[in-house]
Amino acid sequence: MRLGYWACRTSGSSNSSPADVSGTNPRGVARRRTQPTVPRPQELQAVIDLARTVISDDAVRPWLRSPNPGLGDRTPRDVIAAGEHQRVVDLLHALAEGVTS
């Protein structure tokens, strides 16, 4: 049986962890804290549309999920999620012009 927020609060336990309060696995809570945020759909779609003009359709998804030296070895998806989608757009424009580094 999972204990809800109120059950933990009324049990007198002031040292309850987020996992205890939510009734989840502590590893799951830790993973959610370290996962990158999800990119905004409109920014991600704009990058995907541009990427399809620069690289093949089949290569777009792996490219978005692979660390890129032009982005400080971060993935394009993580850079977009961090609110820096213009960096990815600039990189794609550079690739389109033949600039590789």
Steps between C-alpha positions, in 0.01 A plus 500: 500500500634840403507774759380835379619842603251537783577156644868592528423843642266364766731214600731748670787430263667834434793340318300344217674495165322591175491129418335422836244774457412406143519126554756454222839339466787727622699420184211626288493828689877542459476420127229762447715760671794435266313452171520789258185697448289432194551740208212725406308338212510802268876547540568131457281485188676803349837333554375169356365677190830680448705186571307314229624753246861450610526128581299197392165429663630172642792675668304779671383305807843348580662841439264665753595243764876489442759721672627763260841672523347818355270514803763431764442124475137545602221347296295735283191382689653599836607840365146563374356390835731745676338782301791545260339376179659785304841338557373186327349705217832682455685168493266365233547814289878458532471134395287604201776739394763230532661621822600193701677653800 
